[in-house]
Amino acid sequence: MEFDHTGLNVHVHPGGKSTAAVVFVHGLGGTGYDTWGMWPELVFTQKSVEPLDVILYQYASLHKAWRKLHLGADLPFISSQLADWIRVLGEDHGYTDIYLVSHSLGGLVVESAVQKYLVELGTGAPQVTVVAAIFLLASPRMGAGLALGAFRQLLPEIEWLRDKSEQAMVAESYFRSHVESSGTVASAGDYDFLIPRHSAMAGDDRVVSKMSGLFGVPEQQRLRLNGDHRSIVKPDAVNQEQHRRLLKIVRQSGENRRVWRLQARHDARFDKVPGPQGPLLITELGSDNGNHDWELAYNKGCTLASLGDVQVRDRRNPAISAVQPTDLLIIVHDAKSVMDGNERCRTVVDKAFQRHQAQEGLVLLIVLVGSDSEEAKSVVQSWLPEPPYRSLSINGVATVDGITHLVAQWADVVVGRDPIRWPRSASGQFYGAEGRYFV
């Protein structure tokens, strides 16, 4: 399809009932369709998650801008235009979940656009906005090292691509201050918005350094791919990792956003009266690796546990004081790695046990994931001194979902053990609102 003056082509499923859309934003010198190869079609025809409408955004840059008698792309205008479209797609087109996929310079355009959109929303806006997630592919978040003398006069885009450009640093500073990039209520704290950011880099990228491309994104949300700067945005099969990761982002973000919205409706219905706030339970996750699925399952468990009286927050939350001790330490390991005698697993368990012994009141939960979890429990038991232990539990789960249930259940157990710190009324009313609202 040709692009009109809007720069936006919207591909809608028959019936027009999709509420989720993926917006593709190309990079320097790219085009709305050619940059991505078959990827938009793979997304449009996928069956593993909810139907996704596909939106292509195109802007003139580099030589394509010269054809329009411009020196280069007017990136401030372009990012403002994209911010307007994000608002319009939500308000007028009915999309509740917009996933932004960007390549190279397009990543800087997307982050600038989202920043402008969020600033326009202002304080007091819901933490869960229409922007569901951002997926940055080979995006020079710290610059591409292209700012070479006279080129800055010839190509306005270079100003955004130079090392630690003002635009990139302003956007990153805003996201660090206002946006929870892990996308979980458990670590949201005083952040204004919940928008997970994911990134991908190619091993043979000669344009953007790996440090620049992965900067600012949580480790568990980074993806490293084979290929080069251009090839990683052109998957041609459903089993290629960047396509699978995008669908995984949609699936997991969708689940988290449903929980967030449930909590928002819950809070709106049972508005707490002014007075004492619910007490705080601090949790912490440890492991021998940065498994993304484990992190998300843990986050979901913390979110579910936060729906009641007590607020559950992760240790990494910037609102948590360094002097506040962890209440529930959760260690997760792959059962097969434990059975294979992985020394990293044992090191993590030993350190966690030492912390548990040194801190009175700390509950230690060791979780083993996989079909061998019951056998692995015996191995972990052999690493520890003879029981009985105080406030220590070794648990096996067959699937990752089991982590979510254990975190939520044990948070409730910890709260129930200390009625002085976490008081509950027999009627099940909100903390600090006895005699007024029932749950």
C-alpha positions as CSV (number, residue, x, y, z in Angstrom):
1,M,0.0,0.0,0.0
2,E,1.1,3.6,-0.7
3,F,1.4,5.9,2.3
4,D,-0.5,9.2,2.4
5,H,0.3,12.3,4.3
6,T,-0.5,10.6,7.6
7,G,2.5,8.3,7.2
8,L,0.3,5.5,8.7
9,N,-1.1,2.3,7.1
10,V,-3.4,0.3,9.3
11,H,-4.1,-3.3,8.5
12,V,-7.2,-4.5,10.2
13,H,-8.6,-8.0,10.7
14,P,-12.0,-8.8,9.2
15,G,-14.7,-7.5,11.5
16,G,-12.4,-4.9,12.9
17,K,-12.7,-6.3,16.5
18,S,-9.0,-6.4,17.5
19,T,-8.1,-4.3,20.5
20,A,-4.4,-4.9,20.2
21,A,-2.1,-3.7,17.5
22,V,1.6,-3.8,16.6
23,V,3.1,-0.6,15.2
24,F,6.3,-1.0,13.2
25,V,8.7,2.1,13.0
26,H,11.7,1.8,10.7
27,G,15.1,3.5,11.0
28,L,17.4,5.8,9.1
29,G,16.7,5.6,5.3
30,G,14.1,2.8,5.8
31,T,10.6,2.4,4.6
32,G,7.3,1.3,6.1
33,Y,7.3,-2.1,4.4
34,D,10.7,-3.0,2.9
35,T,12.6,-2.6,6.2
36,W,10.6,-5.4,7.8
37,G,10.4,-8.1,5.0
38,M,7.8,-10.7,6.0
39,W,7.6,-9.8,9.6
40,P,4.4,-7.7,9.5
41,E,2.7,-10.5,7.6
42,L,3.9,-13.1,10.1
43,V,2.4,-11.0,13.0
44,F,-0.9,-10.4,11.2
45,T,-1.4,-14.1,10.4
46,Q,-0.2,-15.6,13.7
47,K,-2.6,-17.7,15.8
48,S,-0.8,-18.2,19.1
49,V,-2.0,-15.0,20.8
50,E,-5.0,-12.7,20.3
51,P,-5.5,-11.3,16.8
52,L,-3.1,-8.4,16.2
53,D,-3.8,-5.6,13.8
54,V,-0.6,-4.4,12.1
55,I,0.3,-0.7,11.6
56,L,3.2,0.5,9.5
57,Y,4.5,4.0,10.2
58,Q,6.7,5.7,7.5
59,Y,8.7,8.9,7.6
60,A,11.2,10.4,5.1
61,S,14.8,10.4,6.2
62,L,18.3,10.4,4.6
63,H,18.1,10.3,0.8
64,K,14.3,10.0,0.9
65,A,14.1,13.3,2.6
66,W,16.4,14.8,0.0
67,R,13.8,13.9,-2.7
68,K,11.4,16.0,-0.8
69,L,13.9,18.9,-0.9
70,H,14.7,18.5,2.8
71,L,18.2,18.1,4.2
72,G,17.0,15.3,6.4
73,A,14.3,14.1,8.7
74,D,12.6,16.6,11.0
75,L,12.8,14.1,13.9
76,P,11.1,16.3,16.6
77,F,8.1,16.8,14.3
78,I,8.1,13.1,13.4
79,S,8.2,11.9,17.0
80,S,5.4,14.4,17.9
81,Q,3.3,13.1,15.0
82,L,3.8,9.5,16.2
83,A,2.8,10.6,19.7
84,D,-0.4,12.1,18.3
85,W,-1.1,8.8,16.5
86,I,-0.6,6.8,19.6
87,R,-3.3,8.9,21.3
88,V,-5.6,8.8,18.3
89,L,-5.3,5.0,17.9
90,G,-6.3,4.6,21.5
91,E,-9.1,7.2,21.7
92,D,-10.6,7.0,18.3
93,H,-9.7,3.5,17.0
94,G,-10.4,1.7,20.2
95,Y,-7.0,0.0,20.7
96,T,-6.3,-0.8,24.3
97,D,-2.9,-2.4,23.8
98,I,-0.3,-0.9,21.4
99,Y,3.0,-2.7,21.0
100,L,5.7,-0.5,19.4
101,V,8.4,-2.4,17.4
102,S,11.3,-0.2,16.2
103,H,14.5,-0.5,14.3
104,S,17.7,1.5,14.7
105,L,16.9,5.3,14.6
106,G,13.2,4.3,14.9
107,G,13.9,3.3,18.5
108,L,14.9,6.9,19.4
109,V,11.8,8.2,17.5
110,V,9.5,5.7,19.5
111,E,11.0,6.6,22.9
112,S,10.7,10.3,22.2
113,A,7.1,9.8,21.0
114,V,6.1,7.8,24.0
115,Q,7.7,10.3,26.3
116,K,5.7,13.1,24.7
117,Y,2.5,11.1,24.9
118,L,3.0,10.3,28.6
119,V,3.9,13.9,29.4
120,E,0.7,15.0,27.7
121,L,-1.3,12.5,29.8
122,G,0.1,14.3,32.9
123,T,0.2,13.3,36.5
124,G,-2.8,11.4,37.8
125,A,-3.1,9.3,34.7
126,P,-3.5,5.5,35.0
127,Q,-0.3,3.6,35.3
128,V,-1.5,1.3,32.6
129,T,-1.7,3.3,29.4
130,V,-2.5,2.3,25.8
131,V,1.2,1.7,25.3
132,A,1.6,-2.0,26.2
133,A,5.3,-2.5,25.5
134,I,8.3,-1.3,23.5
135,F,10.6,-3.6,21.5
136,L,13.8,-1.9,20.3
137,L,15.9,-3.7,17.7
138,A,19.5,-2.5,17.1
139,S,18.5,0.9,18.4
140,P,21.5,3.2,19.3
141,R,20.3,4.2,22.8
142,M,23.8,5.6,23.6
143,G,24.5,6.8,20.0
144,A,25.9,5.1,16.9
145,G,29.2,7.0,16.8
146,L,28.2,8.6,13.5
147,A,28.6,12.3,14.5
148,L,31.4,13.2,12.1
149,G,32.1,16.9,11.6
150,A,30.5,18.2,8.5
151,F,27.9,15.4,8.4
152,R,26.1,17.2,11.3
153,Q,25.4,20.0,8.9
154,L,24.3,17.8,6.1
155,L,22.2,15.3,8.0
156,P,20.0,16.5,10.9
157,E,19.5,12.8,11.9
158,I,23.1,12.7,13.0
159,E,22.4,15.0,15.9
160,W,20.2,12.2,17.4
161,L,22.7,9.4,16.5
162,R,25.8,10.9,18.0
163,D,27.3,9.4,21.1
164,K,25.2,10.3,24.2
165,S,23.0,12.7,22.2
166,E,20.9,15.2,24.2
167,Q,17.7,13.6,22.8
168,A,18.7,10.1,23.8
169,M,19.8,11.1,27.3
170,V,16.6,13.2,27.9
171,A,14.4,10.3,26.9
172,E,16.4,7.8,29.0
173,S,16.3,10.1,32.0
174,Y,12.5,10.4,31.7
175,F,12.0,6.6,31.4
176,R,14.2,6.0,34.4
177,S,12.3,8.5,36.5
178,H,8.7,7.9,35.4
179,V,8.4,4.5,33.7
180,E,8.8,1.0,35.2
181,S,10.5,-0.8,32.4
182,S,10.2,-4.3,33.9
183,G,6.4,-3.8,33.6
184,T,5.5,-5.2,37.0
185,V,3.4,-3.7,39.8
186,A,5.8,-5.4,42.3
187,S,8.6,-3.1,41.3
188,A,6.5,-0.1,40.2
189,G,6.7,1.8,43.4
190,D,6.4,5.6,42.8
191,Y,6.7,5.2,39.0
192,D,4.0,7.0,37.0
193,F,3.6,4.4,34.3
194,L,4.1,0.7,33.6
195,I,5.6,0.0,30.1
196,P,8.1,-2.9,29.7
197,R,11.0,-2.2,27.4
198,H,12.7,-5.0,25.5
199,S,15.7,-4.8,23.2
200,A,17.5,-7.0,20.7
201,M,21.0,-6.8,19.2
202,A,22.8,-8.7,16.4
203,G,26.1,-10.4,16.9
204,D,27.5,-9.0,13.6
205,D,26.1,-5.5,13.9
206,R,28.7,-3.0,12.6
207,V,26.5,0.1,13.0
208,V,25.4,0.0,16.7
209,S,27.5,-1.2,19.5
210,K,26.0,-3.9,21.8
211,M,26.4,-1.5,24.8
212,S,24.4,1.2,23.1
213,G,21.7,-1.2,21.8
214,L,21.1,-2.8,25.2
215,F,21.5,0.2,27.4
216,G,18.8,0.9,30.0
217,V,16.9,-2.3,29.3
218,P,16.6,-4.9,32.2
219,E,18.9,-7.8,31.6
220,Q,16.1,-10.4,31.5
221,Q,14.5,-8.4,28.7
222,R,17.4,-8.3,26.3
223,L,17.7,-10.6,23.3
224,R,20.9,-11.4,21.5
225,L,20.6,-12.7,17.9
226,N,22.7,-14.0,15.0
227,G,22.7,-11.7,12.0
228,D,23.6,-8.1,11.2
229,H,22.0,-4.7,11.6
230,R,19.5,-5.1,8.9
231,S,18.8,-8.9,8.9
232,I,17.5,-9.1,12.5
233,V,14.3,-7.2,11.5
234,K,13.5,-9.5,8.6
235,P,12.4,-12.9,10.1
236,D,11.0,-15.1,7.4
237,A,9.6,-18.0,9.5
238,V,7.5,-18.3,12.6
239,N,10.1,-20.1,14.6
240,Q,12.7,-17.3,14.4
241,E,13.6,-15.9,17.8
242,Q,12.7,-12.3,17.3
243,H,9.2,-13.2,16.1
244,R,8.8,-15.7,19.0
245,R,10.0,-13.0,21.4
246,L,7.5,-10.5,20.1
247,L,4.6,-12.9,20.6
248,K,5.9,-13.7,24.0
249,I,5.9,-10.0,24.9
250,V,2.3,-9.7,23.7
251,R,1.2,-12.7,25.7
252,Q,3.0,-11.9,28.9
253,S,2.2,-8.2,28.8
254,G,-1.4,-9.0,28.1
255,E,-1.6,-11.2,31.2
256,N,0.1,-8.6,33.4
257,R,-2.1,-5.8,32.1
258,R,-5.2,-7.8,32.9
259,V,-4.0,-8.1,36.5
260,W,-3.2,-4.4,36.7
261,R,-6.6,-3.4,35.4
262,L,-8.2,-5.8,37.8
263,Q,-6.3,-4.1,40.7
264,A,-7.3,-0.6,39.4
265,R,-11.0,-1.6,39.3
266,H,-10.6,-3.2,42.8
267,D,-9.0,0.0,44.2
268,A,-11.6,2.2,42.6
269,R,-14.5,0.2,44.0
270,F,-13.1,-0.1,47.5
271,D,-11.5,3.3,47.8
272,K,-9.6,3.5,51.0
273,V,-10.4,6.2,53.5
274,P,-7.5,8.6,54.5
275,G,-5.4,7.1,57.3
276,P,-2.9,4.4,57.8
277,Q,-1.7,2.7,54.6
278,G,-1.4,-1.0,54.3
279,P,1.9,-2.5,55.5
280,L,4.7,-3.3,53.2
281,L,6.1,-6.8,52.5
282,I,9.5,-6.8,50.8
283,T,10.4,-9.7,48.5
284,E,13.6,-10.6,46.6
285,L,14.4,-13.0,43.8
286,G,17.6,-14.9,43.4
287,S,18.8,-17.5,40.9
288,D,21.8,-18.9,39.1
289,N,20.8,-17.2,35.9
290,G,18.6,-14.5,34.5
291,N,15.7,-16.6,33.2
292,H,13.1,-14.2,31.8
293,D,10.2,-16.6,32.4
294,W,11.1,-17.0,36.1
295,E,11.3,-13.3,36.5
296,L,7.9,-12.7,35.0
297,A,6.3,-15.5,37.0
298,Y,7.8,-14.0,40.2
299,N,6.5,-10.5,39.2
300,K,3.0,-11.9,38.6
301,G,3.0,-13.6,42.0
302,C,4.0,-10.4,43.7
303,T,1.3,-8.5,41.8
304,L,-1.4,-11.1,42.8
305,A,-0.2,-10.9,46.4
306,S,-0.6,-7.1,46.3
307,L,-4.3,-7.2,45.6
308,G,-5.1,-7.5,49.3
309,D,-4.3,-5.5,52.4
310,V,-0.5,-5.7,52.3
311,Q,1.5,-4.1,49.5
312,V,4.2,-6.5,48.1
313,R,7.3,-4.8,46.7
314,D,10.5,-6.1,45.2
315,R,13.8,-5.3,46.8
316,R,14.9,-3.5,43.6
317,N,12.1,-0.9,43.9
318,P,13.7,2.5,44.1
319,A,11.1,3.5,46.8
320,I,12.5,0.8,49.1
321,S,15.0,2.1,51.6
322,A,18.3,0.3,51.8
323,V,17.8,-0.2,55.6
324,Q,14.5,-2.0,55.1
325,P,15.2,-5.7,55.4
326,T,13.9,-8.3,52.9
327,D,11.0,-10.4,54.3
328,L,10.7,-13.2,51.7
329,L,13.8,-14.3,49.8
330,I,12.9,-16.6,46.8
331,I,15.6,-18.7,45.2
332,V,14.7,-20.4,41.9
333,H,16.7,-23.1,40.1
334,D,16.3,-25.4,37.2
335,A,15.8,-28.9,38.7
336,K,17.9,-30.5,36.0
337,S,20.8,-28.2,36.7
338,V,20.6,-29.2,40.3
339,M,20.5,-32.9,39.4
340,D,23.6,-32.4,37.2
341,G,25.5,-30.9,40.1
342,N,25.7,-27.3,38.8
343,E,28.1,-25.5,41.2
344,R,26.5,-22.1,40.5
345,C,23.2,-23.5,41.9
346,R,24.9,-24.6,45.1
347,T,26.7,-21.3,45.5
348,V,23.4,-19.3,45.3
349,V,21.7,-21.7,47.8
350,D,24.7,-21.5,50.2
351,K,24.7,-17.7,50.2
352,A,20.9,-17.5,50.6
353,F,21.1,-19.9,53.6
354,Q,23.8,-17.8,55.2
355,R,21.6,-14.7,54.8
356,H,18.7,-16.6,56.3
357,Q,20.7,-17.6,59.3
358,A,22.1,-14.1,59.9
359,Q,18.7,-12.3,59.6
360,E,16.1,-13.1,62.1
361,G,12.6,-13.2,60.6
362,L,13.8,-13.7,57.0
363,V,11.7,-16.4,55.2
364,L,13.7,-18.4,52.6
365,L,11.8,-20.1,49.8
366,I,13.8,-22.4,47.5
367,V,12.0,-23.3,44.3
368,L,13.0,-26.0,41.9
369,V,11.4,-26.0,38.4
370,G,11.0,-29.0,36.1
371,S,10.0,-32.6,35.9
372,D,12.9,-33.6,38.2
373,S,11.9,-31.2,41.0
374,E,11.0,-33.8,43.6
375,E,14.4,-35.6,43.2
376,A,16.2,-32.2,43.1
377,K,14.7,-31.3,46.5
378,S,16.7,-34.2,48.0
379,V,19.9,-32.8,46.4
380,V,19.4,-29.3,47.8
381,Q,18.5,-30.8,51.2
382,S,21.9,-32.5,51.2
383,W,23.6,-29.1,50.6
384,L,22.2,-27.8,53.9
385,P,22.8,-28.7,57.5
386,E,20.4,-31.1,59.1
387,P,16.9,-29.7,59.9
388,P,14.8,-28.5,61.6
389,Y,15.1,-25.0,60.1
390,R,13.2,-21.9,61.0
391,S,11.3,-20.2,58.2
392,L,12.8,-22.2,55.3
393,S,11.0,-24.2,52.7
394,I,12.2,-26.2,49.7
395,N,9.5,-26.6,47.0
396,G,9.3,-28.3,43.6
397,V,7.1,-27.2,40.8
398,A,6.6,-28.8,37.4
399,T,6.1,-25.6,35.4
400,V,7.0,-22.0,35.5
401,D,3.4,-21.1,36.5
402,G,4.0,-22.8,39.8
403,I,6.4,-20.0,40.8
404,T,3.6,-17.5,40.6
405,H,1.4,-19.6,42.9
406,L,4.2,-20.2,45.4
407,V,5.1,-16.5,45.6
408,A,1.5,-15.5,46.2
409,Q,0.9,-18.2,48.7
410,W,4.1,-17.7,50.7
411,A,3.5,-13.9,50.8
412,D,0.2,-14.7,52.5
413,V,1.9,-17.2,54.8
414,V,4.5,-14.6,55.9
415,V,1.8,-12.0,56.6
416,G,-0.2,-14.5,58.6
417,R,2.8,-15.3,60.8
418,D,3.2,-11.8,62.1
419,P,-0.2,-10.3,63.1
420,I,1.5,-7.4,64.9
421,R,3.3,-6.1,61.9
422,W,0.6,-7.1,59.4
423,P,-2.7,-6.8,61.3
424,R,-5.8,-8.3,59.7
425,S,-9.3,-8.1,60.9
426,A,-11.5,-11.2,61.2
427,S,-14.0,-9.7,58.8
428,G,-11.4,-9.5,56.0
429,Q,-11.7,-5.7,55.8
430,F,-9.0,-3.5,54.3
431,Y,-6.1,-2.6,56.7
432,G,-6.9,0.9,58.2
433,A,-10.5,0.9,57.1
434,E,-12.2,-1.3,59.7
435,G,-15.9,-0.7,60.1
436,R,-16.4,0.9,56.7
437,Y,-15.6,-1.2,53.6
438,F,-16.0,-4.9,53.2
439,V,-14.1,-6.9,50.6
